[in-house]
């Protein structure tokens, strides 16, 4: 059983990852913290409550609102990909009785900041807690800055971020989560905590097409199926226009799969550096991922390959409560 804290900026693919984690018996989600990224942190927190509201939970994980701005750079958001509200504009959908189709869960927000909740959860589960980072790494960096020694009691950090041999998805050289706060990423990679990275190089290997999703949810009337269909539409339309297929990459779900089904993935040890200043390369992650090279001072394990068919089947079966 993995005890995890999810740090997130929901985000359509964040939503899919959170649902996957909450439905995984190998995982216990102890807490969730939000951060500005795809949307402002206030919207991200509302989005998290909408996602939790999809689930029939008798007890909620602890939820805290995190940082509103990156360490140094102005915030860059991604509503043009995820919809104005970050979840495909589902916040604008209402039932015939006037109630929201996707109401916020009746879940208390912690009085602690996201940064302090991270430190509190490390204290509660020393050498056991896995921090799963699905957005910019601002909260985690600030927790490291506040108490580096304490943060080294994390079991590991598993994150979606960076790109090495593919093109970036914000600039030619940078992936969104690292681009938004490269200084925070630099802190995390040099924290002394074991770091496991799912970069674009591997998340681009898993594509959920509109055709596949339609096939999977056809005839189903449950709220999860409806949410999958309605929340992903804006993303899929963006991909159709800008990426070349009607569908989306489910980036943030891969770190969850790395915990529950590690045999789907292949990784290499690497020394990962982050460009924080370059005019053309800000947010670029740099590492030698050649398998034959011996790395004397690795600071991360970088996933380079996934069994994409097996992972996508597992993801859809689990998130839709089918037989696994």
C-alpha positions as CSV (number, residue, x, y, z in Angstrom):
1,X,0.0,0.0,0.0
2,X,1.4,3.4,-1.0
3,X,0.5,6.4,1.2
4,X,0.5,9.4,-1.1
5,X,-0.1,13.1,-1.2
6,X,-1.1,14.5,-4.5
7,X,0.0,18.0,-5.4
8,X,-2.1,19.2,-8.4
9,X,-3.4,22.0,-10.6
10,X,-6.5,20.4,-12.1
11,X,-6.5,20.3,-15.3
12,X,-8.3,17.6,-17.2
13,X,-5.5,15.1,-17.1
14,X,-5.0,15.9,-13.4
15,X,-8.6,15.0,-12.9
16,X,-8.1,11.6,-14.6
17,X,-5.1,10.9,-12.5
18,X,-6.9,11.8,-9.3
19,X,-9.8,9.5,-10.1
20,X,-7.3,6.7,-11.0
21,X,-5.5,7.2,-7.7
22,X,-8.8,7.2,-5.7
23,X,-9.9,4.1,-7.4
24,X,-6.7,2.2,-6.9
25,X,-6.6,-0.3,-4.0
26,X,-2.8,-0.2,-4.0
27,X,-2.9,3.5,-3.0
28,X,-4.2,5.5,-0.1
29,X,-4.6,9.2,-0.9
30,X,-4.0,10.8,2.5
31,X,-4.0,14.4,1.3
32,X,-4.2,16.7,-1.8
33,X,-2.8,20.2,-2.2
34,X,-3.5,22.6,-5.0
35,X,-1.2,25.0,-6.9
36,X,-1.5,27.6,-9.6
37,X,-0.7,26.1,-13.0
38,X,-3.3,25.1,-15.6
39,X,-5.6,27.6,-13.7
40,X,-5.3,29.9,-10.7
41,X,-5.1,28.1,-7.4
42,X,-8.6,29.2,-6.3
43,X,-10.1,27.6,-9.5
44,X,-7.8,24.6,-9.1
45,X,-9.2,24.1,-5.6
46,X,-12.8,24.3,-6.8
47,X,-11.9,21.8,-9.5
48,X,-10.4,19.4,-7.0
49,X,-13.7,19.5,-5.0
50,X,-15.7,18.9,-8.2
51,X,-13.5,15.8,-8.9
52,X,-13.9,14.5,-5.4
53,X,-17.7,15.1,-5.7
54,X,-17.8,12.5,-8.5
55,X,-16.9,9.8,-5.9
56,X,-19.1,8.3,-3.3
57,X,-16.8,9.0,-0.4
58,X,-17.7,8.6,3.3
59,X,-14.4,10.2,4.2
60,X,-12.3,12.7,2.3
61,X,-8.5,13.1,2.1
62,X,-7.2,16.3,3.7
63,X,-7.3,19.1,1.2
64,X,-5.3,22.4,1.3
65,X,-4.9,25.3,-1.0
66,X,-1.3,26.0,-2.0
67,X,0.8,28.7,-3.7
68,X,-0.7,31.2,-6.1
69,X,2.4,32.3,-7.9
70,X,5.7,30.6,-9.1
71,X,8.9,31.4,-7.2
72,X,10.3,33.9,-9.7
73,X,8.5,33.9,-13.1
74,X,5.0,35.4,-13.8
75,X,2.3,32.7,-13.9
76,X,1.5,31.1,-17.2
77,X,-1.8,29.2,-17.4
78,X,-3.3,26.8,-19.9
79,X,-7.1,27.5,-20.1
80,X,-6.7,27.5,-23.9
81,X,-6.1,23.7,-23.6
82,X,-8.3,22.7,-20.7
83,X,-11.2,25.2,-21.0
84,X,-11.8,28.4,-19.1
85,X,-12.4,26.5,-15.8
86,X,-9.7,24.0,-16.4
87,X,-12.1,21.1,-16.6
88,X,-13.6,21.5,-20.1
89,X,-16.1,24.2,-18.8
90,X,-18.1,21.6,-16.9
91,X,-18.7,24.2,-14.2
92,X,-21.1,25.9,-16.6
93,X,-23.3,22.7,-16.9
94,X,-26.6,22.5,-14.9
95,X,-29.3,20.0,-14.3
96,X,-32.9,20.6,-15.3
97,X,-33.7,21.7,-11.7
98,X,-31.0,24.4,-11.9
99,X,-28.4,22.6,-9.7
100,X,-24.9,22.2,-11.0
101,X,-24.3,19.0,-12.9
102,X,-21.0,18.6,-11.1
103,X,-21.3,20.1,-7.6
104,X,-18.4,20.7,-5.3
105,X,-17.9,18.0,-2.7
106,X,-18.8,18.9,0.8
107,X,-15.2,18.7,1.9
108,X,-13.5,21.0,4.4
109,X,-10.4,22.9,3.3
110,X,-7.6,22.7,5.8
111,X,-6.6,25.9,7.6
112,X,-3.0,24.9,6.8
113,X,-1.4,26.2,3.6
114,X,-0.5,23.6,1.0
115,X,3.2,24.0,1.9
116,X,2.5,23.4,5.6
117,X,0.2,20.5,4.9
118,X,3.0,18.8,2.9
119,X,5.3,19.2,5.9
120,X,2.6,18.0,8.3
121,X,2.0,14.8,6.3
122,X,5.7,14.1,6.0
123,X,5.8,14.4,9.8
124,X,2.8,12.0,10.1
125,X,4.2,9.4,7.8
126,X,8.0,9.7,7.9
127,X,9.9,7.5,5.3
128,X,6.6,6.3,4.1
129,X,4.8,9.1,2.2
130,X,5.1,9.4,-1.5
131,X,4.5,12.9,-2.9
132,X,2.9,12.7,-6.4
133,X,3.3,16.0,-8.2
134,X,1.0,16.6,-11.2
135,X,1.6,20.4,-11.6
136,X,4.2,23.0,-11.2
137,X,6.5,22.2,-8.3
138,X,6.1,25.5,-6.3
139,X,4.5,24.0,-3.2
140,X,7.2,21.3,-3.0
141,X,10.0,23.7,-3.5
142,X,8.7,26.0,-0.8
143,X,8.4,23.1,1.6
144,X,12.0,22.1,0.8
145,X,13.1,25.7,1.4
146,X,11.2,25.8,4.7
147,X,12.6,22.5,6.1
148,X,14.9,20.6,3.8
149,X,15.9,18.0,6.4
150,X,12.3,17.3,7.1
151,X,11.4,16.8,3.5
152,X,14.2,14.3,3.1
153,X,11.9,12.0,5.2
154,X,9.7,11.6,2.1
155,X,9.9,8.1,0.6
156,X,10.0,9.6,-2.9
157,X,8.6,12.2,-5.2
158,X,6.9,10.9,-8.4
159,X,6.1,13.6,-10.9
160,X,4.9,14.4,-14.3
161,X,7.2,16.9,-15.9
162,X,10.0,17.7,-18.2
163,X,11.0,16.6,-21.7
164,X,14.3,15.3,-23.0
165,X,14.2,14.0,-26.6
166,X,10.7,15.2,-27.7
167,X,9.6,18.7,-28.4
168,X,8.1,20.6,-25.5
169,X,4.4,21.5,-25.2
170,X,4.8,25.1,-24.3
171,X,8.0,26.0,-26.1
172,X,10.2,24.0,-28.4
173,X,12.3,22.9,-25.4
174,X,10.0,23.0,-22.4
175,X,7.2,21.0,-20.8
176,X,4.4,23.0,-19.1
177,X,4.9,22.0,-15.4
178,X,8.6,22.7,-15.4
179,X,8.2,25.8,-17.6
180,X,5.8,27.4,-15.3
181,X,8.2,27.2,-12.3
182,X,11.7,26.1,-13.4
183,X,13.3,27.4,-10.2
184,X,11.0,25.1,-8.2
185,X,11.9,22.2,-10.4
186,X,15.6,22.9,-9.9
187,X,15.0,22.8,-6.1
188,X,13.1,19.5,-6.3
189,X,15.7,17.7,-8.5
190,X,18.4,18.8,-6.1
191,X,16.6,18.1,-2.9
192,X,18.2,14.8,-2.0
193,X,14.8,13.0,-2.1
194,X,14.5,10.1,-4.6
195,X,12.7,11.6,-7.7
196,X,10.9,9.5,-10.3
197,X,10.0,11.5,-13.5
198,X,7.3,10.8,-16.2
199,X,8.3,13.2,-18.9
200,X,6.5,14.1,-22.1
201,X,8.8,11.5,-23.8
202,X,6.8,8.7,-22.2
203,X,3.4,10.4,-21.7
204,X,3.2,11.0,-25.4
205,X,3.3,7.3,-25.9
206,X,-0.2,7.0,-24.4
207,X,-3.1,8.6,-26.4
208,X,-6.7,8.4,-25.4
209,X,-8.6,9.0,-28.7
210,X,-12.1,10.2,-28.8
211,X,-13.1,7.1,-30.7
212,X,-11.7,4.8,-27.9
213,X,-13.4,6.9,-25.2
214,X,-16.7,6.8,-27.0
215,X,-16.5,3.0,-27.3
216,X,-15.7,2.6,-23.6
217,X,-18.5,4.8,-22.3
218,X,-21.2,3.9,-24.9
219,X,-24.4,3.0,-23.2
220,X,-23.1,3.9,-19.7
221,X,-25.1,6.5,-17.7
222,X,-22.9,6.7,-14.5
223,X,-21.4,10.0,-13.5
224,X,-17.8,9.0,-14.2
225,X,-18.6,8.1,-17.8
226,X,-20.4,11.3,-18.3
227,X,-17.6,13.3,-16.7
228,X,-15.0,11.7,-18.9
229,X,-17.0,12.5,-22.0
230,X,-17.9,16.1,-21.1
231,X,-14.6,17.2,-19.4
232,X,-12.3,16.0,-22.2
233,X,-14.2,17.5,-25.1
234,X,-12.4,20.9,-25.1
235,X,-9.0,19.2,-24.8
236,X,-9.8,16.9,-27.6
237,X,-10.9,19.7,-29.8
238,X,-7.6,21.5,-29.0
239,X,-5.6,18.4,-29.9
240,X,-7.5,18.0,-33.1
241,X,-6.6,21.5,-34.2
242,X,-3.0,21.7,-32.8
243,X,-1.6,18.2,-32.3
244,X,-3.2,16.3,-35.2
245,X,-5.6,13.8,-33.6
246,X,-9.0,13.9,-31.9
247,X,-8.1,12.8,-28.4
248,X,-5.6,13.7,-25.7
249,X,-2.5,12.5,-23.9
250,X,-3.4,11.5,-20.3
251,X,-0.1,12.8,-19.0
252,X,-0.8,12.9,-15.2
253,X,-2.2,9.4,-15.0
254,X,1.2,7.9,-15.7
255,X,2.8,8.7,-12.3
256,X,-0.1,6.8,-10.7
257,X,0.5,3.8,-12.9
258,X,4.2,4.0,-12.0
259,X,3.2,3.3,-8.4
260,X,0.5,0.7,-9.0
261,X,1.9,-1.2,-12.1
262,X,5.6,-0.5,-12.2
263,X,6.1,-3.4,-14.6
264,X,4.5,-1.3,-17.4
265,X,7.4,1.1,-17.3
266,X,11.1,1.3,-18.0
267,X,13.3,4.0,-16.5
268,X,17.0,5.1,-16.5
269,X,19.0,6.8,-13.8
270,X,20.0,10.3,-14.8
271,X,21.4,13.6,-13.6
272,X,18.7,16.1,-14.5
273,X,19.3,19.8,-14.7
274,X,16.8,22.6,-15.4
275,X,17.5,25.8,-17.4
276,X,16.1,28.6,-15.3
277,X,17.3,31.7,-17.2
278,X,17.6,31.0,-20.9
279,X,15.5,33.3,-23.2
280,X,14.8,30.5,-25.6
281,X,15.2,27.5,-23.3
282,X,13.7,28.5,-19.9
283,X,12.2,25.3,-18.3
284,X,14.3,23.0,-20.5
285,X,15.2,19.7,-18.7
286,X,18.6,18.4,-19.6
287,X,20.0,14.9,-19.0
288,X,21.9,12.1,-20.7
289,X,19.4,9.2,-21.0
290,X,21.6,6.9,-23.0
291,X,21.3,3.5,-21.3
292,X,24.9,2.6,-22.0
293,X,26.2,5.7,-20.1
294,X,27.2,5.3,-16.5
295,X,25.9,8.1,-14.4
296,X,28.1,8.8,-11.3
297,X,25.7,11.3,-9.6
298,X,22.1,10.6,-10.6
299,X,19.4,12.7,-9.0
300,X,16.4,11.1,-10.7
301,X,15.0,8.1,-12.3
302,X,13.5,9.1,-15.7
303,X,10.8,6.9,-17.3
304,X,11.6,6.4,-21.0
305,X,9.2,3.7,-22.1
306,X,5.7,2.4,-21.3
307,X,3.6,-0.5,-22.5
308,X,1.1,2.0,-23.8
309,X,-1.7,-0.5,-24.7
310,X,-1.4,-2.3,-21.3
311,X,-1.4,1.1,-19.5
312,X,-4.4,2.5,-21.4
313,X,-6.4,-0.7,-20.9
314,X,-5.6,-0.7,-17.1
315,X,-6.5,3.0,-16.9
316,X,-9.9,2.7,-18.6
317,X,-10.8,-0.5,-16.8
318,X,-10.0,0.8,-13.4
319,X,-11.5,4.3,-13.8
320,X,-14.7,2.9,-15.2
321,X,-15.0,0.1,-12.6
322,X,-14.7,-2.7,-15.2
323,X,-13.2,-6.1,-14.5
324,X,-9.4,-5.8,-14.2
